[in-house]
Amino acid sequence: MNRTRPGTGTGSGAGSGGAAGANLGAVRSHNTALVLGLLREAGAEGVSRLELAERTGLTPQAVSKITARLREAGLAAEAGRRASTGGKPRTVLRLVPEAGHAVGVHLDRDELRVVLADLDGAVVGERRTGLDLGAGAETVLGMVAGVVEGLVRDGLGLVLGGVGGLGGLGGLGGFGEEGRAGGGTLLGVGVALPGPLDHARGVLHRVTGFPEWDGFPLREALGERLGVPVVVDKDTNAAALGLSVGGEGGSFAYLHLGTGLGAGLVIGGRVHRGARTGAGEFGHQVIQLDGPLCGCGNRGCVEVLCLTAVGRGEPGEAARVLGVGAANLVGLLDIDLVLLGGRTVAGAPEVFAAGVREVLEARSRREGVLGGTVPVRVAAGGERVVAEGAAQLLLGPLFGRGDG
């Protein structure tokens, strides 16, 4: 999958399968992200400078300058030589995954899961513990900070807590000497939790069932405690981003059924959050006007109907209800794929996949949908998918994924 965004500058024309770069000093970060993205895609085999120039549309001189900076920063290294069709063998370069890391936090209503991921997105450390999201901001914040600090200390040998000076995500992603530790550089912490919330400002709104969090500046508060950059997003958006970076292409919906129900939407390869990070409030579409009362205040929401059925020990009925909501979403957005995840789905994955698929197939037959039924499957990543996606909120921009 191409993890980079097409450029808009004055490159000499992109090669096949690559994104266009721009030979302008003002877009150095953009061009660096293009090169880093191609290095990551190439894996351990690496890629030559000439191939990087061909795929980005940058001049060989511009690529040489970028790769020199990346090598100096420790992000790229030689991966041997490759035979050339003419002239001397080409030196190939590879990404150094251990040169940088990001923390991903999944802050659920009753559980905290934290992962440490390298530049490839591979998880190199993990912590998990019970948590009560209603215990109060100071209590929850203290627990999150403590778990993150412990994981970073054990994994990287880096002591957090107001250290500051780790830089932002511009340029080479803030890879300064002050951010280096025994295990590389820490980019920051991505936090994913139930919405609604303001992704741009990192401020929570009325989290369903926990109105006391309304207006809490989570990004600012946690950033001050840890001394590193913090990014906040909805759990479903983070998961969708991680799945997209991991290779899921096109337009898809990730439906997360755990302690609640929500959707992460990827439209045309980009996470769709909406103007106020409100897109994907999938669980609170009303499908039964006189149904049971939901935590959001409405009656007959998909979420309360699904969770009530699960509570009765009827996962098949929950899957059917989830399928009705999924069919509505497919009809509205005409997406290519439906992915399922979350702890509740993980408890009976085949039942949920089959139940949702059955409803979508019935809709397809009834309406004669062009192209047939939209595929349904369980998302890769299991119960770690949200935490891994939260780490991509930091890693994504480094590799040109501005929707991170």
Secondary structure as GFF3:
##gff-version 3
##sequence-region A 1 404
A	DSSP	three_ten_helix	25	27	.	.	.	ID=ss1
A	DSSP	alpha_helix	28	42	.	.	.	ID=ss2
A	DSSP	three_ten_helix	43	45	.	.	.	ID=ss3
A	DSSP	beta_strand	47	48	.	.	.	ID=ss4
A	DSSP	alpha_helix	49	56	.	.	.	ID=ss5
A	DSSP	alpha_helix	60	72	.	.	.	ID=ss6
A	DSSP	beta_strand	76	82	.	.	.	ID=ss7
A	DSSP	beta_strand	90	95	.	.	.	ID=ss8
A	DSSP	three_ten_helix	97	99	.	.	.	ID=ss9
A	DSSP	beta_strand	100	107	.	.	.	ID=ss10
A	DSSP	beta_strand	111	118	.	.	.	ID=ss11
A	DSSP	beta_strand	123	130	.	.	.	ID=ss12
A	DSSP	three_ten_helix	133	135	.	.	.	ID=ss13
A	DSSP	alpha_helix	137	156	.	.	.	ID=ss14
A	DSSP	three_ten_helix	177	179	.	.	.	ID=ss15
A	DSSP	beta_strand	180	181	.	.	.	ID=ss16
A	DSSP	beta_strand	184	193	.	.	.	ID=ss17
A	DSSP	beta_strand	197	198	.	.	.	ID=ss18
A	DSSP	beta_strand	203	204	.	.	.	ID=ss19
A	DSSP	three_ten_helix	211	213	.	.	.	ID=ss20
A	DSSP	alpha_helix	218	226	.	.	.	ID=ss21
A	DSSP	beta_strand	230	234	.	.	.	ID=ss22
A	DSSP	alpha_helix	235	245	.	.	.	ID=ss23
A	DSSP	beta_strand	252	257	.	.	.	ID=ss24
A	DSSP	beta_strand	261	267	.	.	.	ID=ss25
A	DSSP	beta_strand	270	271	.	.	.	ID=ss26
A	DSSP	three_ten_helix	282	284	.	.	.	ID=ss27
A	DSSP	alpha_helix	302	311	.	.	.	ID=ss28
A	DSSP	alpha_helix	315	333	.	.	.	ID=ss29
A	DSSP	beta_strand	337	341	.	.	.	ID=ss30
A	DSSP	alpha_helix	343	347	.	.	.	ID=ss31
A	DSSP	alpha_helix	349	367	.	.	.	ID=ss32
A	DSSP	beta_strand	376	378	.	.	.	ID=ss33
A	DSSP	three_ten_helix	382	384	.	.	.	ID=ss34
A	DSSP	alpha_helix	385	398	.	.	.	ID=ss35
###
